[in-house]
Amino acid sequence: MSAESAARPVTVADLRPVDLFDDIDDAALSEWAAEAQWRTAEPGEVVIPGDEPARGLWCLLEGSLQTFVRDGDRLEPVNHQDAPTWIGAVPTLTETPITARMVALTAARLVLIPAPEFRRLALAHPAVHRKIMLQVRPVVARFAAIQQNHERLAALGTMAAGLAHELNNPASAARRSAADLAEALGMIGSAIREFTDAGIEREDAARIADLRERALRQCAAR
């Protein structure tokens, strides 16, 4: 991530495509442009590391960024941001960390309005502040849904692993009543439909469904 060397100043025309500023006039927008700093990123370069204090408001003017969220020790891709758009306003205003990591998918051109200047300007321009506040609930809901999805998919993985163990361990399977196994399989069938709707890969769902069918055949044979 680098600043443009000998860059021309950021202008009102540069920021005007960003919808955060739709409700303010050029005179007001010039105050934002005066505080903005150019940044560029190459494909694969980390723009926002995540899990650190928000640096300020990012305006993505050219290119795309991939968003990742942490799931235990892994980073999971969840969506991407395409120019023109704005990023980081809510955590900067609330002085909380940006938990998502963002990596350039393409060559990207951005501007950064540092946190102190951003907070001052947001409070000075109610139209901008109102638009940011309207995004608080959707942002929180989106990340809550992502977390819930991860928990549900992990639960399905645990169920599938248990079923595979039953199928591959005849002694264990013999101790289990056909009625109990049928009830568990019914739950897994419902879970497969639910998790497919929630975004599990169809190949994974197919493998789990195959395990279920094998178990049903064994259950019928008892």
C-alpha positions as CSV (number, residue, x, y, z in Angstrom):
1,M,0.0,0.0,0.0
2,S,1.6,3.3,-1.0
3,A,0.9,6.9,-1.3
4,E,1.1,8.4,-4.8
5,S,4.3,10.3,-5.2
6,A,4.0,13.9,-6.3
7,A,0.2,13.3,-6.5
8,R,-2.1,16.1,-7.5
9,P,-4.5,17.1,-4.7
10,V,-7.7,15.2,-4.3
11,T,-10.5,17.2,-5.9
12,V,-14.3,17.4,-5.5
13,A,-14.6,15.7,-8.9
14,D,-12.6,12.7,-7.5
15,L,-14.9,12.2,-4.6
16,R,-18.3,13.1,-6.2
17,P,-18.9,9.5,-7.5
18,V,-18.9,8.2,-3.9
19,D,-22.5,8.0,-2.8
20,L,-21.7,8.9,0.8
21,F,-21.4,12.5,-0.4
22,D,-24.6,12.6,-2.5
23,D,-26.4,14.9,-0.1
24,I,-23.8,17.6,0.2
25,D,-22.9,20.4,-2.2
26,D,-19.5,21.0,-3.8
27,A,-18.5,23.6,-1.3
28,A,-19.0,21.1,1.6
29,L,-17.3,18.3,-0.4
30,S,-14.3,20.5,-0.9
31,E,-13.6,20.3,2.9
32,W,-13.4,16.5,2.6
33,A,-11.2,16.7,-0.5
34,A,-8.8,19.0,1.4
35,E,-8.2,16.2,4.0
36,A,-8.0,13.3,1.6
37,Q,-4.8,11.5,0.8
38,W,-4.1,9.3,-2.3
39,R,-3.3,5.7,-1.9
40,T,-2.7,2.9,-4.4
41,A,-2.6,-0.9,-4.1
42,E,-1.5,-3.7,-6.5
43,P,-3.4,-6.9,-6.9
44,G,-2.9,-9.1,-3.8
45,E,-1.8,-6.3,-1.6
46,V,-3.4,-5.9,1.8
47,V,-5.3,-2.6,2.0
48,I,-6.9,-3.1,5.4
49,P,-5.2,-5.7,7.6
50,G,-8.2,-6.2,10.0
51,D,-8.3,-6.5,13.8
52,E,-6.7,-3.1,14.3
53,P,-7.9,0.4,15.0
54,A,-9.6,2.0,12.0
55,R,-7.3,4.5,10.2
56,G,-10.1,6.6,8.8
57,L,-12.6,6.7,5.9
58,W,-11.5,4.9,2.8
59,C,-13.0,5.9,-0.6
60,L,-12.3,3.3,-3.3
61,L,-12.3,5.2,-6.5
62,E,-10.9,2.5,-8.9
63,G,-10.6,-1.3,-8.7
64,S,-12.0,-4.0,-6.4
65,L,-11.2,-5.3,-2.9
66,Q,-11.8,-8.8,-1.6
67,T,-13.2,-8.9,2.0
68,F,-12.2,-11.7,4.4
69,V,-13.4,-12.4,7.9
70,R,-11.6,-14.5,10.4
71,D,-13.0,-18.0,11.3
72,G,-10.7,-19.4,14.0
73,D,-7.3,-19.5,12.4
74,R,-8.6,-19.1,8.9
75,L,-9.6,-16.1,6.8
76,E,-12.8,-16.7,4.8
77,P,-13.7,-14.7,1.7
78,V,-17.2,-13.3,2.1
79,N,-17.7,-10.6,-0.6
80,H,-15.9,-7.8,-2.4
81,Q,-16.1,-4.1,-2.7
82,D,-16.2,-2.4,-6.1
83,A,-15.4,1.2,-6.9
84,P,-16.8,3.7,-6.3
85,T,-17.6,3.0,-2.7
86,W,-16.7,3.9,0.9
87,I,-15.3,1.7,3.6
88,G,-14.6,2.0,7.3
89,A,-16.9,4.9,8.2
90,V,-18.8,3.1,11.0
91,P,-15.8,1.7,12.9
92,T,-13.9,5.0,12.5
93,L,-16.8,7.0,13.9
94,T,-17.4,4.6,16.8
95,E,-13.6,4.2,17.4
96,T,-13.7,0.4,17.1
97,P,-11.4,-1.9,15.1
98,I,-12.1,-2.9,11.6
99,T,-12.5,-6.7,12.0
100,A,-12.5,-7.5,8.2
101,R,-9.4,-7.8,6.1
102,M,-9.5,-6.3,2.6
103,V,-7.1,-7.3,-0.1
104,A,-6.8,-5.7,-3.6
105,L,-8.3,-8.0,-6.3
106,T,-7.2,-5.6,-9.0
107,A,-5.0,-2.5,-9.1
108,A,-6.8,-0.1,-6.9
109,R,-6.8,3.6,-6.4
110,L,-8.2,5.0,-3.1
111,V,-8.2,8.0,-0.9
112,L,-7.9,7.9,2.9
113,I,-9.4,10.6,5.1
114,P,-7.6,10.1,8.5
115,A,-9.7,9.3,11.5
116,P,-9.4,12.6,13.4
117,E,-10.3,14.7,10.3
118,F,-13.0,12.2,9.3
119,R,-14.8,12.4,12.7
120,R,-14.6,16.2,12.7
121,L,-16.0,16.4,9.2
122,A,-18.8,13.8,9.8
123,L,-20.0,15.7,12.8
124,A,-19.9,19.0,10.9
125,H,-22.0,17.6,8.0
126,P,-25.2,16.1,9.3
127,A,-26.2,14.7,5.9
128,V,-23.0,12.6,5.8
129,H,-23.3,11.6,9.5
130,R,-26.9,10.5,8.9
131,K,-26.0,8.3,5.9
132,I,-23.3,6.6,8.0
133,M,-25.6,5.9,10.9
134,L,-28.2,4.3,8.5
135,Q,-25.5,1.7,7.7
136,V,-24.8,0.7,11.3
137,R,-27.6,-1.8,11.6
138,P,-27.0,-3.5,8.1
139,V,-23.3,-3.8,8.9
140,V,-23.9,-5.4,12.3
141,A,-26.5,-7.7,10.8
142,R,-24.3,-8.7,7.9
143,F,-21.4,-9.7,10.2
144,A,-23.8,-11.5,12.6
145,A,-25.2,-13.5,9.7
146,I,-21.7,-14.4,8.6
147,Q,-20.8,-15.6,12.1
148,Q,-24.1,-17.5,12.4
149,N,-23.5,-19.2,9.0
150,H,-20.0,-20.3,10.1
151,E,-21.4,-21.8,13.3
152,R,-24.2,-23.6,11.4
153,L,-21.8,-25.0,8.8
154,A,-19.5,-26.2,11.6
155,A,-22.4,-28.0,13.3
156,L,-23.3,-29.7,10.0
157,G,-19.7,-30.8,9.6
158,T,-19.8,-32.3,13.1
159,M,-23.0,-34.2,12.3
160,A,-21.6,-35.5,9.0
161,A,-18.4,-36.7,10.8
162,G,-20.5,-38.5,13.4
163,L,-22.6,-40.2,10.7
164,A,-19.5,-41.3,8.8
165,H,-18.2,-42.8,12.0
166,E,-21.4,-44.8,12.5
167,L,-21.3,-46.1,8.9
168,N,-17.7,-47.1,9.1
169,N,-17.9,-48.7,12.5
170,P,-20.3,-51.7,12.4
171,A,-19.9,-52.4,16.1
172,S,-20.9,-48.9,17.0
173,A,-23.8,-48.9,14.5
174,A,-25.1,-52.2,15.9
175,R,-25.5,-50.7,19.3
176,R,-27.6,-47.9,18.0
177,S,-31.3,-48.6,17.4
178,A,-32.8,-48.2,13.9
179,A,-35.3,-45.7,15.3
180,D,-32.7,-43.5,16.8
181,L,-30.6,-43.5,13.6
182,A,-33.7,-42.8,11.5
183,E,-34.5,-39.8,13.7
184,A,-31.0,-38.5,13.4
185,L,-31.0,-38.9,9.7
186,G,-34.3,-37.0,9.4
187,M,-32.6,-34.1,11.2
188,I,-29.6,-34.3,8.9
189,G,-31.9,-34.2,5.9
190,S,-33.5,-31.0,7.1
191,A,-30.1,-29.6,7.9
192,I,-28.8,-30.3,4.4
193,R,-31.7,-28.3,2.9
194,E,-31.2,-25.4,5.3
195,F,-27.5,-25.2,4.9
196,T,-27.7,-25.4,1.1
197,D,-29.9,-22.4,1.3
198,A,-27.5,-20.7,3.6
199,G,-24.6,-21.1,1.2
200,I,-22.9,-24.4,1.7
201,E,-21.2,-25.7,-1.5
202,R,-23.4,-28.1,-3.4
203,E,-20.6,-30.6,-3.7
204,D,-20.3,-30.7,0.1
205,A,-24.1,-31.1,0.4
206,A,-24.0,-33.9,-2.1
207,R,-21.4,-35.8,-0.1
208,I,-23.4,-35.4,3.1
209,A,-26.6,-36.5,1.3
210,D,-24.7,-39.6,0.0
211,L,-23.7,-40.5,3.6
212,R,-27.4,-40.1,4.6
213,E,-28.6,-42.4,1.8
214,R,-26.1,-45.1,2.8
215,A,-27.3,-44.9,6.4
216,L,-30.9,-45.1,5.3
217,R,-30.1,-48.3,3.4
218,Q,-28.4,-49.8,6.4
219,C,-31.3,-48.8,8.6
220,A,-33.8,-50.4,6.3
221,A,-31.8,-53.6,6.3
222,R,-31.9,-54.0,10.1
